[in-house]
Amino acid sequence: MTQPVQNPRARLGEHLRAALALAARGVPVLPLRAGKRPFGNCAACAGNVCGGRPHMKSGGTCQCPAPCHAWAAATTDTTAITSQPWAAAWRLAATVAYHPGGTGLTVVDLDNAEAVAWARRSLPTTRTVATTRGEHWIYRGAMQSANAVRPGVDLKSRMAYARWIGPGTGTITDLPPVVRALAAKESSTVRPASHAIAVPALAEGGECRHRTPAYLERGICMAEQRIAEASCAVHATVYRTFLAVLSKHGRCGCLTDAHVARLFTAAQAKGESPRHCTDAWTNARTRLGL
């Protein structure tokens, strides 16, 4: 018997109903494109020139007129969700996502059977949601997000989004120290090596060609965005991004510790360890002869 073809409009209605139901419960939601990717920048923030910072309220919600900053765009405003330009985004959306940290939750994303087996041996029981390849274990309590804390395991909480699959089964329990410890192993205060920005001055001397701080700021913002949007080959993306920044800005002496710290922070948010960041930065400098 031929299976009926689902009406795309019905699918849209399903996503929107789920988003509104979550928002009504205080869960910040956002639409995702196919491949679980967030929507791109709105016109006001094209190229992420604002760095996602000037337009963010204290609660972490983007004030731009469109859902353009991924997790920071997640909202509980049901009027905004159903109005333009959000309504246009929902027409193109493939699924619903939410900001776990924005509702005081942490999702342990287990990406395969081996990771699920590890969690069942090592973590306290809590609410679980079956995914395509594994499970989401949901705990009460927010924390720093981190990717690849062990094989097949990501932590999604603050400054991250997770796909909404369903309510799951079981009772949510408090975030255990063992989960917080997983992130602690892969993160630390960002301290680039003191020589990391020791680059030569302009060979010919004279005025820096960047002329205004805005030129460099835009370059750093674009680099942060490129790293944040990496969906695979994160280490290679980080290296190539560091290489691009250094090739453009590394010989004039304008890069500061604060700039490098921002790049390292972006990389660590994608799961890179401080050592990997330092190695990538050093390798990029070596490649350019700096």
BELQUI-V339228 format. One record per residue. RES is the residue in three letters. SS is DSSP state (~ for helix, > for strand, _ for the rest). NEAR is the number of other C-alpha atoms within 12 Angstrom. Layout:
# BELQUI-V339228
res = <RES;RES>
ss = <SS;SS>
near = <NEAR;NEAR>
This chain:
# BELQUI-V339228
res = <MET;THR;GLN;PRO;VAL;GLN;ASN;PRO;ARG;ALA;ARG;LEU;GLY;GLU;HIS;LEU;ARG;ALA;ALA;LEU;ALA;LEU;ALA;ALA;ARG;GLY;VAL;PRO;VAL;LEU;PRO;LEU;ARG;ALA;GLY;LYS;ARG;PRO;PHE;GLY;ASN;CYS;ALA;ALA;CYS;ALA;GLY;ASN;VAL;CYS;GLY;GLY;ARG;PRO;HIS;MET;LYS;SER;GLY;GLY;THR;CYS;GLN;CYS;PRO;ALA;PRO;CYS;HIS;ALA;TRP;ALA;ALA;ALA;THR;THR;ASP;THR;THR;ALA;ILE;THR;SER;GLN;PRO;TRP;ALA;ALA;ALA;TRP;ARG;LEU;ALA;ALA;THR;VAL;ALA;TYR;HIS;PRO;GLY;GLY;THR;GLY;LEU;THR;VAL;VAL;ASP;LEU;ASP;ASN;ALA;GLU;ALA;VAL;ALA;TRP;ALA;ARG;ARG;SER;LEU;PRO;THR;THR;ARG;THR;VAL;ALA;THR;THR;ARG;GLY;GLU;HIS;TRP;ILE;TYR;ARG;GLY;ALA;MET;GLN;SER;ALA;ASN;ALA;VAL;ARG;PRO;GLY;VAL;ASP;LEU;LYS;SER;ARG;MET;ALA;TYR;ALA;ARG;TRP;ILE;GLY;PRO;GLY;THR;GLY;THR;ILE;THR;ASP;LEU;PRO;PRO;VAL;VAL;ARG;ALA;LEU;ALA;ALA;LYS;GLU;SER;SER;THR;VAL;ARG;PRO;ALA;SER;HIS;ALA;ILE;ALA;VAL;PRO;ALA;LEU;ALA;GLU;GLY;GLY;GLU;CYS;ARG;HIS;ARG;THR;PRO;ALA;TYR;LEU;GLU;ARG;GLY;ILE;CYS;MET;ALA;GLU;GLN;ARG;ILE;ALA;GLU;ALA;SER;CYS;ALA;VAL;HIS;ALA;THR;VAL;TYR;ARG;THR;PHE;LEU;ALA;VAL;LEU;SER;LYS;HIS;GLY;ARG;CYS;GLY;CYS;LEU;THR;ASP;ALA;HIS;VAL;ALA;ARG;LEU;PHE;THR;ALA;ALA;GLN;ALA;LYS;GLY;GLU;SER;PRO;ARG;HIS;CYS;THR;ASP;ALA;TRP;THR;ASN;ALA;ARG;THR;ARG;LEU;GLY;LEU>
ss = <_;_;_;_;_;_;_;~;~;~;~;~;~;~;~;~;~;~;~;~;~;~;~;~;_;_;_;_;>;>;>;>;>;_;_;_;>;>;_;_;_;_;~;~;~;~;~;~;_;_;_;_;_;_;_;>;_;_;_;_;_;>;_;_;_;_;_;_;_;~;~;~;~;_;>;_;_;~;~;~;~;~;_;_;_;~;~;~;~;~;~;~;_;_;>;>;>;>;_;~;~;~;~;_;>;>;>;>;>;>;_;_;~;~;~;~;~;~;~;~;~;~;_;_;_;_;>;>;>;>;_;_;_;_;>;>;>;>;>;>;_;_;_;>;_;>;>;>;>;>;_;_;>;>;>;>;_;>;_;_;_;>;>;_;_;_;_;_;>;_;_;_;>;>;_;_;~;~;~;~;~;~;~;~;~;~;_;_;_;_;_;_;_;_;_;_;_;_;_;_;_;_;_;_;_;_;_;_;_;_;_;_;~;~;~;~;~;~;~;~;~;~;~;~;~;~;~;~;_;_;_;_;_;~;~;~;~;~;~;~;~;~;~;~;~;~;~;~;~;_;_;_;_;_;_;_;~;~;~;~;~;~;~;~;~;~;~;~;~;_;_;_;_;~;~;~;~;~;~;~;~;~;~;~;~;~;~;~;_;_>
near = <3;4;5;6;9;11;10;15;16;13;20;25;23;21;35;35;21;31;42;30;24;31;29;18;17;23;31;45;47;53;48;36;24;16;15;24;29;39;35;27;28;27;17;22;27;21;25;32;28;29;31;34;22;19;26;23;16;12;23;27;32;33;27;31;25;36;42;40;45;41;43;40;43;48;44;30;26;27;16;29;36;27;18;16;22;32;25;20;32;39;28;25;31;28;34;46;42;46;42;42;35;37;34;27;38;42;47;54;41;35;30;22;21;18;27;30;18;21;31;19;11;15;28;24;24;27;27;31;30;26;23;14;17;25;35;43;44;43;37;26;27;29;32;37;42;40;40;30;33;28;21;26;33;39;44;44;37;30;37;44;41;44;39;32;24;24;20;18;17;17;17;25;20;25;29;25;17;18;37;29;21;29;32;23;23;32;31;24;16;28;25;30;19;15;17;32;32;24;25;22;20;18;12;11;12;12;14;22;20;22;14;13;17;14;20;28;29;26;34;38;30;30;38;38;36;31;36;39;31;28;20;18;16;28;32;25;30;41;33;27;38;46;28;27;35;40;23;25;37;35;26;28;27;33;33;25;21;18;32;39;29;31;45;42;38;40;43;38;39;42;43;40;34;30;24;27;42;32;24;33;40;28;23;28;31;19;17;22;16;25>
